[in-house]
Amino acid sequence: MNVYRYIGGKIRRGSDKRSCGDRMGAVSTTIGLVSVALSIAVVVISICVVMGFRGEIRTKTSAYMGSLALVAPGQSPMNDKYPFTDSISFLSRLDSIPGVTYHQRAAYCSGLLKTSDNIFGVHFKGVDSLYNFSFFNDNLTAGSIPSYSGRISSDIILAERLARQMGYGVGDQITAYFIGDEVRVRKFTVCGLFDAQLENLDNALVLCDIRQVQRLNGWEPDEVSSIEIMLDKSADIDLKHAQVSELVYEASCEEDPALLVTSVQQVFPNLFDWLTLLDFNVVAILLLMIVVAGFNMISALLIILFRNISSIGLFKAMGMTSAGVSRVFRHIALNIVVRGLVIGNVLALALCAVQKYSRIIALDPENYFVKYVPIEFNFGLILLANVLSIAVIMLILSLTSRFVAGVSPDKTMRAA
């Protein structure tokens, strides 16, 4: 049996007794317990919220043009000037890269949507019958997803916000103008409306048949603007960017078009910079809460030390070193910290689970890109935060060893 843990347990149980006339020990333990529990609860909730925002933003932006995209050199995925053929020798090998779920082709052209009062500039994104519409289907608010198999379709889906500004609904015809060497006019039918809460992107994108875009751009049926590559939600975008780039470099042959790989982080840097700021906020909250909990624990432990100063003198008189006495009280502190962490984690995870499945706390999507506070559990980060909290708090508590070293056995025992 560890003698230091045994003695620490005896002192802790004595301090926790509320039947004694002096309840200061129980109060000090409660102060430390509550401080640690609230601090770790705030940290865990912050981690879950930030990871939720990161997951939502990544999912939405990736749905627009892929987590990664193969593009012509120097061009964006929305390029409508420099197409390349989709007959690429290594295309089938993309799906063999761990984390890559599928790839799909897309073609873009710029156009104007005109009403009697306003003109809206948009990107027409052409997709085919093999396109994965799951994201738009999940965010569909009216109508249905169009079918682009068979004859060329004039059906389109666009953002509900844009349709509302134009005064159109499902089933209405929209006139679009395409400016080039000459102005071309096309009529489209609104087949469905979606709302993904990314206002700038929603208002700038219209999904249509890829053959419509290829005709408008004067492209061949196998020419596209980009090949979108979708990744698992847990995949590291930077790592997969490097792996796909390596594949493109090593597997390209002379017949393949010159291609580069771009990522959603490069296409939408403002959104991911905002997420980076949130990450810094979490780090700041983590450090602040740990320091607050640590110094509150010092207060609690000093009260326990003062109440047991005669015991400290007795331990020293019996031959225990100052380091040994400090170790006894560190066991007491560690027990309080661990109990506080357990309570704080249970409280935080329960609150996060309630928000995740009931979505009680709502947000303004124009400012936060989502209608509710998103929650995502990352137990690896939560475990890391707990381990770091224990390490830092116990490091702060090591300051109490100076108090123990200054206790004189003869004075404390004579005073007792």
Buried (B, 14 or more C-beta within 10 A) or exposed (E): EEEBBEBBBEBBEBBBEEEEEEEEBBBBBBBBBBBBBBBBBBBBBBBBBBBBBBBBBBBBBBBBBBBBBBBBEEBBBBBBEEBBBBEBEBBEBBEEBEBBEEBBBBBBBBBBBBEEEEEBEBBBBBBBEEBBBEBBEEBBEBBEBBEBEEEEBBBBBBBBBBBEBBEBEBEEEBEBEBEEEEEEEBEBBBBBBBBBBBBEBBBBBBBBBBBBBBBBBEBEEEBBBBBBBBBEEEBEBEEBBEBBBEBBEEBBEEEBBEBBBBBBBBBBEEBBEBBEEBBEEBEEBBEEBBBBBBBBBBEBBBBBBEBBBBBBBBBBEEEBEBEBBBBBBBBBBBBBBEBBBBBBBEBBBEBBEEBBEEBEEEBEBEEBBBEBBBBBBBEEBBEEBBEBBBEBBBEBBEEBBEBBEEBEBEEBBEEE
